[in-house]
């Protein structure tokens, strides 16, 4: 890999601004996403808001008519699709405008209105699924024989019948739909606390300069080779969450209770069964993941012991586990260079894929830099009728390059799915969501390792990928186990108090990090800042997706074009089949323990490779 630059943490932060994050209007337009591709202005959004209200009135008239004939069923499904597409555009635009600056009251209000309208739509159309399940399979088969257009919906009908026992009566479904606003309370409260209200105070950088700690800067400080900087940032961040510990515990507990409530009323054995059933995935897949990772804890402990030795510290603390192991190799990657690296690394995926990627970089897909009030982290989102979007908080770290590759993997998965599937099958399920993103990351690390031109650089990159693996497989599995524990407790009627959450969380940290890491008191509050806990039983899919992606990358590496063609079929498949079956299009069977076990064995080989590289110095 070409040498990029070697700049200190302090210099990088000062280039953004010494004491504070920039305001939104201080960011250059070329580094902002173009939401006018969804709506030219807020007035156009208002027009669609009014149109959705009108269509909602038409949708209400469908009740009691869907089973009359194939023609009425088809017309009803088309009307409902138009309603969904309008709602999707309204919500995506409003939320992404809000995400630009969570302190902007105008877009908080716009998003609240969009959310309220979607809840109203859910209530008005709550009769649809119960009414469809009342159509006999014989009648539905006849409808499809008589009307060719209806055959498009065959898989959708199969999905509905598969979960028929969990569908309630029309009146009960309407009550649940009307309560959706209450169900969103916990996540909405957490989102505002986490992105708009919480402040982390001021900390001192490497030169003793006082700077504001933000979530974006926290990641950079955790990579600082000045241990005092890491420790101060660590304690400052968790002190802020600790000052709200009871509020955050109540918020998370409410979210868990919501999950349990919906599972019970829909007659699922547990909230976990309810979540996995949506993907037609058995809970054994979840349990087997945890068991497989438990069986390879020794590899994690071995890696952390090596980290302590390389850092030459008596004790390895939680604020020591992210710092790069090569002090002399501090990589500073400007955003333009990151784009170039990603494009070059993904060459094995072909010219068409890279052409779409390049057009996305220059076509208003990406919102690049952190600004005051902006939603933290990164995501890819969008709607069927526009190109995908990516939110970043790019901070010139190597980790941000991998995040860019990751999120653009999501974006191109959405692009292909939207392009090749009708709306009804366009949104690939979450179970598949982390595969394309991680394939991109895996190809990027392979590319950078091949081009590395020094032992220090190779150590740095191997360590970086080990950290990606640790964070995606081991850490996300730990999160998944935490979710399992707290939901099990709630289902047993046991209270999720602040102390219970803190104690159960630190117990898992001890298991997953082992004897080499000191469990700093503050880590007990880490659960309080994890947004994914408000989308229960999501995070295990990071680990299974990473494992599947590792296997796909190896197939591409060994087979070339045939494996790429299988992978492209996977990207294009959307939700046209059950997710496990869609993944089989790429040659991966996640009902078997083999992909996860193989990925964990690969982690062990990388640790050995790092040991060898270090000993050769």
C-alpha atoms as one frame of an Amber mdcrd trajectory, in Angstrom:
protein
   0.000   0.000   0.000   1.209   3.509  -0.740   2.293   5.490   2.272  -0.474
   7.959   3.027   0.606  10.411   5.724   1.812  10.253   9.294   0.072  12.856
  11.422  -0.697  12.985  15.103  -4.122  12.624  16.628  -3.936  16.235  17.774
  -3.107  17.620  14.320  -5.969  15.701  12.703  -8.470  17.024  15.212  -7.218
  20.580  14.858  -7.699  20.424  11.106 -11.397  19.870  11.772 -11.567  22.582
  14.448  -9.714  22.967  17.736 -12.465  23.154  20.321 -15.755  22.191  18.717
 -17.329  20.218  15.910 -18.188  22.394  12.895 -21.735  23.571  12.319 -23.687
  22.030   9.444 -23.374  25.110   7.236 -19.596  25.097   7.684 -19.282  21.767
   5.837 -18.606  22.013   2.091 -21.576  21.012  -0.062 -19.583  18.362  -1.931
 -19.264  16.430   1.326 -23.028  16.374   1.962 -25.606  13.944   0.648 -28.152
  15.251  -1.823 -31.569  14.750  -0.266 -33.138  16.856  -3.015 -32.949  13.654
  -5.047 -35.827  12.472  -2.831 -37.718  15.776  -2.578 -36.713  19.016  -4.256
 -37.784  20.903  -1.134 -39.954  20.573   1.942 -42.984  21.747  -0.047 -42.711
  18.665  -2.279 -42.606  16.545   0.883 -45.800  18.246   2.045 -47.447  17.427
  -1.297 -46.679  13.727  -0.848 -47.799  13.894   2.770 -51.191  15.126   1.562
 -51.233  12.507  -1.207 -50.568   9.728   1.275 -53.474  10.956   3.381 -55.675
  10.680   0.273 -54.398   7.195  -0.641 -54.901   6.126   2.964 -58.583   6.946
   2.582 -58.734   4.735  -0.505 -56.910   1.928   1.317 -59.481   1.973   4.127
 -62.173   1.096   1.565 -60.395  -2.187   0.753 -61.465  -3.809   4.010 -63.652
  -6.838   3.399 -62.968  -6.888  -0.353 -59.556  -8.496  -0.786 -60.910 -12.027
  -1.007 -63.773 -11.299  -3.403 -61.822 -11.953  -6.596 -58.371 -12.086  -8.074
 -58.925  -8.710  -9.739 -59.894  -7.008  -6.476 -56.996  -8.635  -4.667 -54.516
  -7.428  -7.296 -55.902  -3.888  -7.307 -55.775  -3.828  -3.528 -52.162  -4.995
  -3.402 -51.155  -2.344  -5.942 -52.849   0.390  -3.927 -51.187  -0.803  -0.740
 -47.823  -0.813  -2.500 -48.295   2.807  -3.591 -49.115   3.656   0.025 -45.975
   1.925   1.274 -43.771   3.679  -1.267 -45.140   7.090  -0.354 -44.639   6.402
   3.330 -41.120   5.139   2.755 -40.102   8.336   0.947 -41.686  10.556   3.583
 -39.966   8.796   6.482 -36.558   8.465   4.831 -36.399  12.133   3.865 -37.617
  13.406   7.231 -35.347  11.174   9.284 -32.245  11.874   7.243 -32.934  15.617
   7.450 -33.239  15.187  11.213 -30.018  13.152  11.283 -28.156  16.091   9.756
 -28.784  17.974  13.000 -30.851  16.394  15.759 -31.162  19.779  17.459 -33.117
  21.234  14.500 -36.728  21.503  15.701 -38.053  21.815  12.145 -36.976  18.333
  11.110 -37.726  16.805  14.474 -41.296  17.934  13.813 -41.249  16.689  10.214
 -40.061  13.260  11.314 -42.634  13.122  14.101 -45.369  13.853  11.551 -44.061
  11.179   9.176 -43.867   8.660  11.996 -47.378   9.520  13.147 -48.714   9.115
   9.614 -47.057   5.710   9.308 -48.657   4.663  12.575 -52.013   5.840  11.245
 -51.382   3.856   8.060 -50.539   0.782  10.106 -53.793   1.157  11.974 -55.914
   1.714   8.853 -54.346  -1.239   6.989 -54.136  -3.565   9.989 -56.946  -5.640
   8.455 -54.812  -6.673   5.476 -52.815  -9.589   6.878 -55.722 -11.150   8.815
 -57.929 -10.793   5.723 -55.336 -12.408   3.475 -54.979 -15.359   5.839 -58.740
 -15.869   5.634 -58.517 -16.526   1.885 -58.299 -20.277   1.468 -55.208 -21.621
  -0.234 -57.445 -23.223  -2.862 -59.117 -19.890  -3.655 -55.760 -18.110  -3.756
 -54.355 -20.741  -6.130 -57.360 -20.205  -8.394 -56.881 -16.426  -8.275 -53.258
 -16.831  -9.416 -54.223 -19.254 -12.178 -56.775 -16.771 -13.465 -54.602 -13.675
 -13.085 -50.984 -13.872 -14.175 -49.987 -10.619 -12.435 -50.934 -12.088  -9.065
 -48.314 -14.811  -9.427 -45.694 -12.209  -8.614 -46.930 -12.296  -5.009 -46.641
 -16.070  -4.546 -43.687 -15.878  -2.152 -45.373 -13.073  -0.202 -48.463 -15.256
   0.190 -46.276 -18.158   1.334 -44.739 -15.875   3.979 -48.154 -14.839   5.247
 -49.430 -18.408   5.496 -46.184 -19.502   7.182 -46.894 -17.164  10.107 -50.657
 -17.485  10.062 -50.821 -18.788  13.634 -49.263 -15.531  14.872 -51.714 -13.239
  13.089 -54.470 -11.886  15.327 -58.017 -10.885  14.491 -58.541  -7.664  12.507
 -59.716  -5.788  15.605 -56.752  -7.010  17.660 -54.314  -6.132  14.878 -55.806
  -2.642  14.745 -55.306  -2.149  18.472 -51.655  -3.217  18.193 -51.142  -0.890
  15.231 -52.648   2.023  17.159 -50.167   1.373  19.965 -47.128   1.571  17.682
 -46.352   5.121  18.802 -46.043   3.909  22.385 -43.822   1.047  21.244 -41.382
   3.547  19.722 -41.117   5.645  22.873 -38.044   3.907  24.307 -35.948   4.126
  21.146 -37.019   7.713  20.483 -36.076   8.784  23.997 -32.729   6.997  23.727
 -32.043   8.547  20.312 -32.575  12.081  21.546 -30.536  11.478  24.697 -27.721
   9.824  22.776 -27.502  12.228  19.843 -28.846  15.590  20.967 -28.754  15.980
  24.751 -25.761  14.090  26.116 -22.480  15.992  26.377 -19.147  14.376  27.136
 -17.278  17.439  28.330 -13.799  18.628  27.536 -10.663  16.463  27.566  -6.979
  17.111  26.982  -5.292  15.993  23.793  -1.695  14.819  23.368  -0.325  18.352
  23.741  -2.486  19.183  26.732  -4.870  21.274  24.662  -8.455  21.161  25.917
 -10.905  19.939  23.257 -14.537  18.889  23.263 -15.070  15.127  23.405 -17.565
  13.890  20.830 -18.467  10.362  19.838 -16.593  10.825  16.592 -13.463  12.008
  18.357 -13.772   9.293  20.977 -12.880   6.683  18.369  -9.773   8.613  17.425
  -8.734   9.127  21.031  -9.040   5.361  21.639  -6.376   4.936  18.954  -4.024
   7.479  20.507  -0.627   6.160  21.579  -0.756   8.515  24.556  -2.300   6.313
  27.230  -3.333   9.324  29.316  -5.439  10.572  26.395  -7.139   7.193  26.015
  -7.860   6.877  29.716  -9.199  10.417  30.068 -11.497  10.053  27.036 -12.695
   6.648  28.241 -13.643   7.877  31.693 -15.159  11.116  30.383 -17.417   9.260
  27.947 -18.667   6.724  30.480 -19.053   9.300  33.220 -21.510  11.079  30.939
 -23.514   7.893  30.428 -23.186   7.066  34.108 -24.765  10.389  35.048 -27.893
   9.181  33.191 -27.672   5.530  34.222 -31.139   5.242  35.748 -32.834   6.965
  32.825 -30.953   4.796  30.329 -31.718   1.625  32.285 -35.408   2.515  32.332
 -35.287   3.200  28.596 -33.639  -0.134  27.742 -35.875  -2.041  30.149 -38.936
  -0.512  28.479 -37.680  -1.567  25.067 -37.152  -5.145  26.264 -40.625  -5.236
  27.831 -42.055  -4.045  24.524 -40.365  -6.959  22.729 -41.703  -9.427  25.287
 -45.217  -8.006  25.080 -45.451  -8.318  21.295 -44.060 -11.844  21.373 -46.613
 -12.920  23.959 -49.637 -11.456  22.239 -48.590 -13.064  18.957 -48.169 -16.424
  20.681 -44.434 -16.893  20.169 -42.471 -18.918  22.740 -40.187 -15.932  23.342
 -39.140 -12.554  21.942 -36.130 -14.260  20.400 -38.316 -16.786  18.590 -40.516
 -13.944  17.361 -37.564 -12.040  15.940 -35.853 -14.975  14.244 -39.116 -16.314
  12.872 -39.412 -13.207  10.719 -36.397 -14.473   8.766 -37.509 -18.110   8.937
 -34.365 -18.818  10.963 -34.380 -21.317  13.829 -33.159 -20.219  17.266 -30.599
 -23.025  17.086 -28.617 -20.847  14.660 -28.438 -18.165  17.357 -27.493 -20.579
  20.124 -24.948 -22.364  17.936 -23.230 -19.048  17.207 -22.791 -18.363  20.933
 -21.603 -21.926  21.551 -19.103 -21.753  18.675 -17.636 -18.479  19.926 -17.432
 -19.806  23.495 -15.457 -22.722  22.086 -12.857 -20.355  20.616 -12.370 -17.981
  23.532  -8.794 -19.201  23.843  -7.956 -17.525  20.523  -9.314 -14.207  21.806
  -7.361 -14.515  25.063  -4.238 -15.356  23.055  -4.704 -12.257  20.934  -5.237
  -9.999  23.950  -2.169 -11.431  25.680  -0.148 -10.626  22.574  -1.601  -7.112
  22.567  -0.533  -6.552  26.181   2.971  -7.790  25.425   3.370  -5.601  22.341
   2.068  -2.520  24.154   4.455  -3.371  27.003   1.978  -2.657  29.785   1.622
  -4.493  33.086  -2.158  -4.484  32.782  -4.341  -4.276  29.711  -7.330  -2.014
  30.341 -10.487  -1.585  28.269  -9.077   1.691  26.939  -6.008  -0.195  25.628
  -7.766  -2.593  23.274  -8.261  -0.270  20.293  -4.887   1.443  20.004  -2.863
   0.315  16.948   0.040  -1.921  17.908   2.612  -0.108  15.774   3.406   3.295
  17.250   5.466   4.357  14.271   2.662   3.715  11.783  -0.090   6.254  12.369
  -2.192   6.272   9.228  -4.012   9.418   8.199  -6.343   8.843   5.232  -8.061
  11.844   3.625 -11.535  11.117   2.311 -10.510  11.380  -1.356  -7.786   8.789
  -0.772 -10.288   6.539   1.003 -12.535   6.582  -2.065  -9.595   5.618  -4.267
  -8.559   2.765  -1.981 -12.068   1.319  -1.875 -12.442   1.496  -5.663  -9.109
  -0.242  -6.208  -9.739  -2.899  -3.562 -13.093  -3.915  -5.059 -11.691  -4.537
  -8.521 -12.373  -8.323  -8.178 -16.119  -7.532  -8.193 -15.939  -6.274 -11.775
 -16.262  -3.072 -13.766 -20.034  -2.727 -13.443 -19.939  -2.881  -9.644 -17.064
  -0.397  -9.462 -18.760   1.923 -11.936 -21.873   2.105  -9.761 -19.682   2.639
  -6.703 -17.828   5.510  -8.367 -21.050   7.178  -9.456 -22.280   6.910  -5.866
 -19.179   8.662  -4.551 -19.756  11.565  -6.919 -23.540  11.491  -7.003 -24.666
  12.813  -3.644 -24.970   9.437  -1.939 -22.648  10.140   1.028 -22.805  12.608
   3.923 -19.179  12.593   4.962 -18.141  14.594   8.021 -19.292  15.059  11.599
 -21.069  18.293  12.487 -22.821  19.602  15.567 -25.997  17.647  16.269 -25.426
  15.064  13.534 -26.415  11.489  14.285 -23.350   9.505  15.331 -21.901   6.410
  13.693 -22.628   5.350  10.146 -25.448   3.748   8.196 -26.807   3.117   4.718
 -30.455   3.825   3.990 -32.782   5.055   1.295 -35.974   4.204  -0.522 -36.963
   2.200  -3.570 -37.568   5.228  -5.765 -34.169   6.877  -5.310 -30.540   5.853
  -5.049 -29.203   4.665  -1.656 -27.655   7.012   0.882 -24.778   6.659   3.348
 -24.255   8.607   6.559 -20.655   8.834   7.750 -18.786  10.702  10.461 -15.480
  10.481   8.598 -12.457  11.396  10.691  -9.482  10.386   8.501  -8.816   7.159
  10.428  -8.077   3.865   8.712 -11.133   2.515  10.491 -13.191   5.111   8.622
 -11.929   3.736   5.301 -13.243   0.323   6.275 -16.514   1.923   7.414 -16.839
   3.584   4.012 -16.283   0.259   2.234 -18.752  -1.384   4.634 -21.563   1.137
   4.173 -21.098   1.287   0.407 -21.452  -2.497   0.439 -24.885  -2.001   1.995
 -25.659   0.737  -0.510 -24.798  -1.342  -3.572 -26.692  -4.316  -2.174 -29.731
  -2.017  -1.999 -28.995  -0.637  -5.465 -28.920  -4.103  -7.057 -31.906  -5.346
  -5.077 -34.010  -2.318  -6.038 -32.951  -2.552  -9.649 -33.657  -6.247 -10.154
 -36.607  -6.889  -7.834 -40.145  -5.531  -7.799 -40.979  -3.380  -4.803 -42.573
  -6.231  -2.857 -39.244  -8.144  -2.783 -36.802  -5.255  -2.889 -35.926  -4.943
   0.785 -33.513  -7.720   1.680 -33.955  -8.948   5.262 -31.621  -7.927   8.056
 -30.297 -11.496   8.256 -28.591 -10.858   4.895 -27.761  -7.213   5.460 -24.219
  -7.576   6.792 -22.924  -9.925   4.113 -22.281  -7.467   1.264 -20.818  -4.876
   3.609 -18.333  -7.346   5.073 -17.339  -8.785   1.682 -16.207  -5.264   0.827
 -14.200  -4.974   4.033 -12.588  -8.376   3.486 -11.539  -7.482  -0.057 -10.171
  -4.166   1.204  -7.948  -5.768   3.835  -6.659  -8.329   1.317  -5.803  -5.537
  -1.101  -4.021  -3.458   1.505  -2.055  -6.424   2.847  -0.858  -7.326  -0.649
   0.402  -3.787  -1.159   1.960  -3.359   2.259   5.620  -2.434   1.919   6.974
  -2.733   5.459   6.778  -5.067   8.420   5.250  -2.249  10.492   2.550  -1.706
   7.943   1.767  -5.422   7.761   1.526  -5.671  11.556  -0.719  -2.635  11.588
  -3.065  -4.046   8.943  -3.253  -7.564  10.413  -4.013  -6.032  13.772  -6.633
  -3.777  12.227  -8.411  -6.742  10.655  -8.182  -8.703  13.883  -9.897  -5.747
  15.522 -12.600  -5.807  12.851 -13.053  -9.513  13.516 -13.057  -9.057  17.277
 -15.605  -6.258  17.000 -17.855  -8.026  14.501 -17.786 -11.647  15.621 -16.699
 -11.808  19.251 -18.108  -8.475  20.440 -21.398  -8.724  18.546 -21.859 -12.269
  19.841 -21.313 -10.920  23.344 -23.994  -8.306  22.632 -26.264 -11.068  21.316
 -25.752 -13.077  24.494 -26.521  -9.981  26.584 -29.770  -9.513  24.645 -30.666
 -13.141  25.222 -29.991 -12.831  28.957 -31.971  -9.643  29.556 -34.936 -10.803
  27.475 -34.953 -14.148  29.294 -34.963 -12.270  32.594 -37.846 -10.030  31.517
 -39.818 -13.071  30.341 -39.284 -14.622  33.779 -40.620 -11.467  35.425 -37.241
 -10.413  36.821 -36.623  -6.623  36.932 -33.923  -5.063  34.744 -32.593  -2.524
  37.216 -29.513  -0.412  36.641 -27.400  -2.663  38.860 -28.676  -5.830  37.171
 -27.805  -4.481  33.720 -24.373  -3.326  34.861 -23.517  -6.571  36.633 -24.700
  -8.894  33.874 -22.853  -6.840  31.303 -19.536  -6.862  33.142 -19.830 -10.629
  33.719 -20.016 -11.130  29.953 -17.053  -8.808  29.456 -14.988 -10.971  31.788
 -15.967 -14.075  29.817 -15.259 -12.604  26.387 -12.082 -10.677  27.237 -10.624
 -13.104  29.751  -7.844 -12.759  32.297  -5.673 -10.461  30.176  -7.978  -7.424
  30.491  -8.734  -5.377  33.597 -12.476  -4.780  33.852 -12.512  -1.046  34.450
 -15.531  -0.011  36.496 -16.784   2.294  33.754 -17.242  -0.542  31.242 -20.306
  -1.575  33.223 -22.087   1.287  31.429 -21.219   0.277  27.873 -24.670  -1.257
  27.291 -26.125   2.229  27.749 -24.643   3.554  24.514 -25.424   0.682  22.113
 -28.279   1.721  19.755 -28.696  -1.824  18.399 -30.108  -2.999  21.722 -33.249
  -1.109  20.730 -33.586  -3.361  17.664 -33.494  -6.606  19.562 -31.766  -9.702
  18.189 -30.198  -7.800  15.331 -26.535  -7.926  16.305 -26.066 -11.694  15.990
 -26.506 -11.172  12.254 -23.277  -9.174  12.188 -21.428 -12.283  13.334 -23.196
 -14.717  10.998 -22.943 -12.219   8.154 -19.219 -11.723   8.765 -18.717 -15.470
   8.701 -20.654 -15.832   5.448 -18.772 -12.910   3.920 -15.413 -14.439   4.845
 -16.403 -17.591   2.977 -17.641 -15.627  -0.064 -14.423 -13.627  -0.211 -12.398
 -16.836  -0.158 -14.527 -18.235  -2.993 -13.951 -15.080  -5.056 -10.239 -15.292
  -4.320 -10.002 -18.967  -5.333 -12.544 -19.221  -8.166 -12.660 -15.739  -9.663
 -15.482 -14.950 -12.058 -17.816 -17.908 -11.287 -17.868 -16.950  -7.593 -18.405
 -13.283  -8.487 -21.368 -14.221 -10.684 -22.921 -16.245  -7.833 -22.366 -13.306
  -5.531 -24.041 -10.900  -7.957 -27.089 -13.174  -8.044 -27.170 -12.959  -4.269
 -27.055  -9.134  -4.412 -29.883  -9.040  -6.931 -32.133 -11.487  -5.072 -33.478
  -9.083  -2.432 -36.237 -10.805  -0.453 -37.422 -12.992  -3.313 -36.817 -16.124
  -1.212 -36.160 -16.994   2.432 -32.828 -15.476   3.523 -31.068 -18.770   4.155
 -32.050 -19.853   0.634 -30.937 -16.541  -0.872 -27.534 -16.955   0.762 -27.223
 -20.392  -0.771 -27.157 -18.618  -4.146 -23.689 -17.472  -3.123 -22.736 -20.993
  -2.038 -23.083 -20.478   1.732 -25.230 -22.583   4.088 -25.671 -20.901   7.472
 -27.848 -23.705   8.804 -24.534 -25.496   9.175 -22.012 -24.517  11.892 -19.218
 -24.706   9.325 -19.131 -21.032   8.154 -18.881 -19.657  11.702 -16.337 -22.262
  12.800 -14.224 -21.652   9.700 -14.258 -17.911  10.348 -13.118 -18.450  13.956
 -10.323 -20.711  12.735  -9.301 -17.957  10.307  -9.089 -15.574  13.272  -6.699
 -17.998  14.969  -4.515 -18.144  11.852  -4.366 -14.350  11.758  -3.271 -14.251
  15.403  -0.491 -16.715  14.559   0.480 -14.570  11.575   0.640 -11.509  13.808
   2.798 -13.387  16.326   5.152 -14.377  13.517   5.338 -10.833  12.127   6.042
  -9.384  15.563   8.738 -11.940  16.413  10.470 -11.178  13.126  11.143  -7.586
  14.075
